[in-house]
């Protein structure tokens, strides 16, 4: 064994990234504004879009459906065929009931 390996393994690993300080998160969000590279037509209508989004979010706070079966079928019906009773028994028995 090489004696220098013991020296390298005894040193603590020093990461290459130096973090400057503790993270601080702002207490409130700043005002909404369009991205600087946004197209001009988007910049003109940005305040209207933000207003419409806030209206939709306040409306959507209540649940959309009381029961899952009130939702459209694509949300709660399986996309695969339903198992028959004998298939469920075969699965539960580990295949031993086939013979």
N, C-alpha and C positions, 0 to 999 in steps of 0.2 A: 504494500500500500504506500502511496505517496504521502509524505509528511505534510505537504502543503494543503491537502484536502481537509485535514483537521482544522487548519487555520480558517479556511473559507467557511466551513460548516459552523464554526463557533461564533462567527459574526452574525449579528441580527440583520435580517433583510431590510434594506432601506428602499422604499418605493421611489420610482422615478418621478412621480407626480407629487408636487408640494401644494397642499391645500392652504389657502391664505388665512381663512378664519371660519368661525362658526356660521352656518347658514341662518339667514333671517328671512322669514316670509312676510310679505306685506299684509297688514291687517285688513285692508280693503282692496278691491280691484279698481284699477284705473278706469277712466272713461273708454268706452268702445270707440274704435276708429278703424277705418279701412286700412288694409295693407298698403304700404307705400308703392308697391309695384302693381296694385290693382288697376284694372282698366278704368278709364274716366267715367264711363256710364255706370259702373258699379260704385264708384266714389260718390256720384250724384245721388244715388238711391240708397246709400248705406243706412242713413238714419231711419228711412222708412222700413227697411228690411229688419233692423234691430227692433223697431217698434212692433212689427208683425210677429217676430219671434217671441217677444215678451208676452204678447197677447195669447199666443198659442200655448206657451208654457203655463200660464195661469189657468187656462181652460183644462189642460191635461193633468192637473194635479189630482183630480178624482179618478177612481179606477174606471177603465174603459168598459169592463164587463163584470157583472156580479158573480157569475158562474162560468167555468171554462167552456161549458157547452153553449153559452150564448155567443161565443166568439165564432168567426167563420170556421168552417170545417177544416180548412187547410192548416189551422193552428193546433188542432187537437186530435184529428184523425190520423192514425198511423199511415205512412206511405208504403207500407209493406202489407202483405196479406196476413190475416189473423191466423194464429195457430189453432189447429183442431185439438180436441181433447186427448186423442191418442198420442199426438205429437208432444203434448205437454207431459204426459205420463212417461214417454220414452226419455225425454230430457231429464226429468226428475229422477228416474231410475238409473241414469247413466248408460242407457242402452241395453240394460239387462232384460228388459221386458220384451225385446224384439223376438226372442226365441221361445 
